[in-house]
Amino acid sequence: MKPLYLRSSGSFKRLLLFIGGHRSPAKPAADAGKEAPEPSPESPHRPAWRCFSYDEINRATGAFHEGNLVGRGGSSEVYRGELPDGKAVAVKRLMGASACERRERDFLAELGTVGHARHPNVCALLGCCVDRDLYLVFEFSRRGSVAANLHDEAAPAMGWAARRGIAVGTARGLEYLHKGCQRRIIHRDIKASNVLLTDDLQPQISDFGLAKWLPSEWTHRAIAPIEGTFGCLAPEYYTHGIVDEKTDVFAFGVFLLELMTGRKPVDGGHRSLLSWARPLLADGKVDALVDPRLGGDYDGEQARRVAFVASLCVRAPATWRPSMTEVLELLEGGEIRQDRWAMPEAAADDEEPWWFDDLNDEDEEFNTPSPSSSSSTTSN
């Protein structure tokens, strides 16, 4: 059977329009003498993306010229492009011709998650294209990712104010995905390379290729196979494939530590950032955690707050991690009550250090095919 995008694509386009609740452009009135009716107000839940033609994205990217290739992953390529109005876009082309059905499923899954998200700290989807192949079109980030800026040895060290702003902005975006979005979205791959920066250093969460949405009555999803990035995986996900909001909270804790220390989640010697940072967090040695490239130029109170929040986020028992709403409140200056976050001895005994261990594997990422939902648990 032909894949959907190789057929007439009319039925596939109708499916996309149905998913997005997308309206076709208004047709000219039959009687030019009659005043056109007022357009109906846009629904707050109506996605703003549209379907692009292949000719549009082909022209925008210079026929997918190699010079416009800005990123390549295991299942996609990303090209820089420019629309006729001068707007810069990133065109993500899904690859893998030998697995068309899986690609279509992954394409629709990503479209169904990020397509409903509208927030200043979430990378905006502009549209998609199903002519000749499968494409997603996003706003383009000229500054690149947090990782590219934070770890650029040829550039001056990122200042503390920028790092804290990125931490707070990313927390806002993630809290929106968990609580404010029409669909409850679990990103599953929060890391510095998946947070892009605008020209004024505002963070935008991107790459929803592993994202899953949870119906309101579900407590979690069980995912197989396990995918993500070594050094950022929550213990319950790594061992049992269980994902919920606290999976993202754990990864956000690692992200905070990366911003604070300037170290990667796993360094070139396969040493885990968590393995290095854990004893410093436990002893409250905040100054030792801060990136030495800052030369002491940082706000000590803010640094202590960031370290405290990171220590809560990377707790092994998921139930004792804060929600992103609580994380955001703490980062923005909320009262820190030690008694509120003190774990009982039984839970503290579960803080096994195995998930902080250094890596022996040569690969830092799982490169398995796209995951599928194997089971789910509903709340009582």
N, C-alpha and C positions, 0 to 999 in steps of 0.2 A: 504494500500500500504506500502511495506517495505521501511524504510528509505534508503537513498542512500548508507550509509556506511555498511548496512547489506546485500546489494545485492552483485553481483560479484565484485563490486567496480571498475571494469574496466572503465565503463563510467564516474564515478566520478573522477577517477585518470586522465582520458583524459581531463576532464574539468579543473582540477587543473593545468595540464601541459599547457593547452591553456591559462589560466589566467596568469600564470607565464612566458609564453614563454620559458618554461624549455625544454632543450634538453636532450635526453637520452645519457648515456655514449657512447663514440665512439666505434663502433664495430671493431674488428680486420679486417685488410685488407684481402680480399679473396686470393690475391696472395702475399705470404710473401716476394717474391723477389722484389716487387714493393715498392718504397718509399711512405710512407703515405703522403697524402696532408697536407699542413699547415693548422692548425685550424683557422677558421674565428675569427676575433677579437670579443671580447664580447661587445655586445651593451651596451652603458651607461645606457640605461633604462631597461635592462634585469635583473629581480630579480635573486638573487644568491641562493635562497632557493631550497631545493629539497624534494622529497617524501621519508620519512623513512618507513621501514617495521615495522610491529608490533614487530617482534623478536628483532630488533635493539633497540627500545625504552624500551622494556620489560627487556632486558639484562642491558641496561644502568641504569635503575632505580631499579635494583634488584627485578624485578617483582612487581614494584610499592610498595616496602616495606614501611611500616608505618614510619620507621626511616628516610626515604628520603622525607617525606612530609614536605614541607617548607611553604606552604600557602594554605588557603582554603577560597573561597568566596561563594557568593550565587549561582553561576552557574559554578564554575570550581575549580579544585584542581591543585596545582603546586608541582611537585616532582623534587628533584635534581637528576641528573644522570651523568654518565661519559661514553663517547664514547670510542671505542677501542684505539684511538690515544691519550687518556688521556684528551681530551677536556671536560670541565665541561659544562653541559647543564641544562636548566630548561624545563621540559616537562609539558605543561598545558593541562590537560584533562577536556574537557567540560562535564558537568553533566546535568541531567534532562531528563531521558528516556521518561517521559510522554509528552514531547514536541519536538519530533524529528525534525519536519519540521522547527520549530523556531530555534533549535540548528544548523541545517544545514545552515540556512540563516545567523545566527550570525557568524558561523564559516567562511563562505565564505566572509562575510562582513569584518571581522577582517583580514582575509588573503589578501583580496583585498586592504586594506589600508596599514598595516604595511609591507606587502610583497613587496611593491614598495619603501620602505624607506631605504636609505643607508646613514647614517651620523654618525660621531663619538659620537654625543650626542643623538642618538636614539637607543634603544635596538634592536640589530640585530636579525631578524628572520632567523633561520637556515633551517627550513623546517616544514613539517607537516606529519601526518599519518592518513589514513582513514581506516585502517584495524581494524576491531572489534569495533572501536569507533572513536571519533574525537579528534585529538591531535595537538598541536602546539609546536614547539621546538625552544627555544631561547638560546642565550648565558646566562650562569649563572653568577650572581653577588654575589661573596663571601662576599662582605661588606654589602649587603642588601640595604635597601632604605635610602633616606635622613631622613625620619621620624624616622626610627629605630636608626640611629646614632645621630640625633639631640636631641632626647628626651630620650636617654639612661642615666638615673640618676646614674647608676653605673660606667659610664665612664667619663673621663674629658670632660669639655665643648668643643664643636667644635670651633676651632679658627676662628677669623674673616676672615683671608685670605682664608680659606677653604670655608666659607660661601659665600664670594663674588665670588670665583671661580665657585661654584655650581650655583649661580645666573646667571652669565654670560654664562656658558656652557649650562644651561637649556634654556636660551633665544636664544642661537644659534640653538639648536635643534628645538625649537618651531618655530623660524623664518624660518627654513628649511621646516618644515611641511607645513607652510602657503604659502611660496613663492618659495622654491627651489626644492621641490619634484615634481616628474612627475605628481602626483595627488595632488590637493589642499586639505589638510587634516585638519579637525577640531577635536582635540583630545577629548574635552568635559569633561575630568576628570583629569585636571592637579592639582596635589597635592603632598605633600612631600612623601607619601607612594607609589606613582606611578613614582617616579624618583629614579632610582637605581644608585649605585656608583661603579665605577671600583676600582681596587686596589690602584690607585693613585688619588682617589677622583674625577674622572671625572664623571659628571652626565650623565645619559642616560634615556630618557623618555621611559616609558614602559606602558603596559596594554592598548591596543587599543580596548578593548571590547566595549566601547561606541563611538568610533571614527566614523566620517562620512566624506565622501569626497564630495566636491562641484565641479560640472562642472564649467568651467571658465565663462560661461554666467549667472550663478546664483549669486544673491546677498546674499542669505541665504537659510536655510532650516527650515521648521517648524516641530518640533519633538514632538511626543506624544507616551507614557506618559513621564513625566519629570523624568530624572534620573541624579544622580550625588551625590555630597557630600554637606551637609548643611555647610554653612559658606564660600563656594567657588562658589556658583551659581550666575551668573550675573542676574540682575533684569529682563532684557528682556527675558531671558530663563526661569526664575522661573515663570513669570507671563503669558507669551505668547508662550513659547516653541520655540522662535526664536534663532537659532544658526548661527554664522558666526565666523570669526577670532576674533572679539572683545569679544566673549564668553570666549575664551581661555585667552585673554589678562587680563580680569577681574580675572580669577582664578590664573593667574601668579602673579598678584598684591598681592593676599592673600598669595601666596607662598613666595614672597619677604618678606612680613611682618613676616611670620612664621620663615624664616631664620634669620631675623634681631632681632626678639624679643625672639626667643626660645619658644614661646607660640604656642599651637595648635589652628587650626581654631575655634574649639569649645572646651572649657575646660571641666573638670569633673563636673562643676556646671552649664553647658549649657550656659556659657557666651561666646558670640561671640568675636573673636579676632578683627573683624572690629569695633564692638561696643566700645571696649576698646581703639583701636588705633586711631579712627577717630578724636577725639578732640585733640590728641597729634599731629597728622599730620597737622590739621588745624592751630594749634598754633606754628608749627615749633619746637616742643620740641623733637628733635632727640635723645638727651642723655637719655630721659625717655623711648624711644622706644627700645633702644639697650639692649640685654640680659644682665642682671646684673651679670650673671655667668662669663662674660668676664672680669669683674673687671676693666673696663675702657681700656682694651688692644685692641683697634681697631682704624682704620683710620677715623678720624672725617669727612674729606671731602668725602670719599667713603660712609660713613654712611648717610650723608646728601643727596648724590646723589641717593642712594638706596631708601631712604624715599621719595624723590621727585618723583622718577619713580613709586613707589608703589601707591602714592597718585593719579597719573594720571591714572594708570591702573584700580583702583577701583572706578572710577567715574560712577555715575548712568547712564548718557546719553552715550550710546555706541559710538555715533559719535564723542565724545570728548575724547575718550580714544586713546592713540597712537597705531600705528601698532607695530608688533613685530620688524620690521626693525628699527623703531624709538626708541623702547625700548632698543634694543641692542646698538644702537649708543649712547644713553644717558648713559647706564651702562659702556660703554667702554671709556667714557671721552668726549663725544660730548658736544658742547656748550649748556648750559642751558639758554634759553631765556624765561623769564617769560611772555613777551608779546605774544610769540608764543603759549603758553599753557593757557593763560587767557581765561576763558569762558565768553561769554556775559551774562548779568544779567538774561535774559530769560532762558538760559540753566542752570545757577547756581541755579535758583529757583527750578529746577527739581531735585536737589540733596536732595531728601527726605531721611530721615534717617531710613525708615522702614526696609530696607534690611540690616541694621546693628544691628537690634534688637536682643536681646538674645533669645535663643530657649526655648520653653516649652515642646517640644516633647522629648520623651525618646530616639528616634532614631536619629543618626547623618547622616544617609545615606538613600536615597531612595532605597527601595528594591523591586521595581516593576520589571516586566519582561523586557527583552531587548526591546529597543524602536524601533519604526518603523517610517518611514518618512510619515507624513500625508499630507504635501503639500509643495510647493516650489514657490519661486517668482523669475522670471527672470528679469534681468536688462533691462532697456530700451535702 
